[in-house]
Amino acid sequence: MSGLHVKKGDNVMVITGGSDKGLKGKVLSVDLDNDRVVVEGINKIKKHQKPKGQKDPGGIIVKEAPIHVSNVMVICPKCKKPTRTGSATIEENGKKIKVRVCKQEKCGAYIKTIDATK
């Protein structure tokens, strides 16, 4: 389990940051060294790229830039609200597994991430 409250594949909401505040998206990548995440459709920047041949004509490319992990909150799959996460240990098939838990007052649902890379 990583040291951050956000994992790749989580649905998150941006809680601060100008025009992107309140928007929701899926986490595309996590940078553990700099505590930053890239969220789908959030914090778009324009990059001017030079042409590098006929296959890559160059031009203005729009892509997502990383934002700090403290500016996003995980959305609980059960109550559909942005929430802080806690951790709990459950037994599944005779093995102890550490999972994240929704910390809303009456929810307490497990937050499992389906990682597309595995």
N, C-alpha and C positions, 0 to 999 in steps of 0.2 A: 504494500500500500504506500502510495507516494505521500510526501510531507504536506501536500496542499489539500484543501477541501474540495477541489475541482479536479475531475479526471476527463480524459479524452472521451467524447461521446455524450457527456452530460448536457442536459438542457439547462441554460442559465439565463438570468435576467441581468441587464446592466443597471446598477443602482446609482451611479454617478457618471458624469461626463458629457455635459452639454447636450448636443442634438441626439445622442444615442441613448440617453437616459430613458429607462422604461422598456427598451426593446429586448426581445427574446431571440435566442439563437442557440445553435449547437456548437460545442467546443470542438474545434478542428485539431488543435495541437496545444501542448503544454510545455513551457520552458521552465524547468525546475531551477536552473541556475539564476535566472533573472526574475522569477516569480511572475511570469507573464503568460497569458493565454491568447490564442487566436480564436475569435468567435465568428461563425458564419454570418455574413451580412452586416457585421458591426465594425465601426471604425475604419471605413473605406478610405484609401489614399490613392492618389494618382501618381504614377511613376512614369517619367519620360525615358523611353528606352531607345537607344540607337539601333539602326538596322544592322544585322550581322549576316547578311546574305539574302538569297531569294526566299528561303524557307522561313526566315524570321524578318519580316519587313520593319519591325520596330513600331514606334508610335506611342500613344498614351495608354498605359495599362492601368486598370482599376483593380485593386486587390485589398484584402483585409490586412490591417496592421495589428500587432499585438497590443493588448491592454493589460494593466496590472490586475492581478488576481483579486485584490481587495475591492475592485470596482464591480465585481460580479457576485451573484448569489445563485446557488443551485435551486432549481424548481422541483418541488416534491411531485413525484408521479401520481400520488394519491389525492392530495388536497389541492394541487395545482397552484401553490403559492410559493414565492421565494422564501427560502428557509436557511437557517444555520444548520450545520450537520454535526452530529455526534457519532460516536462509534459504539458498537455492541458486538458481542461474540455469540454466535448461534451455532448449533450443531446441525449439520446436514450430511446425511449418509454416514454417520459415525465420526465425522471430522469436524473440528472446530474451525469456524470461518469468521473472520472479522469483517463486519459490514458497516456501512454508514447508515445513520438513522435520522429521520426528520425530527427537528426539535420544536415543532409547533406544539401548542398546548395539548391538543387532543388527538393529534395524528400519530406520530411515532412510527411511520411506515419505513420499511427498509428501502434504501436507495441503491439499486444495483445498476451498474453500467454495463451495457452490451458493447464490448470492444470489437470494432469491425476488423481489426488486424489479426485477431486470433481465429 
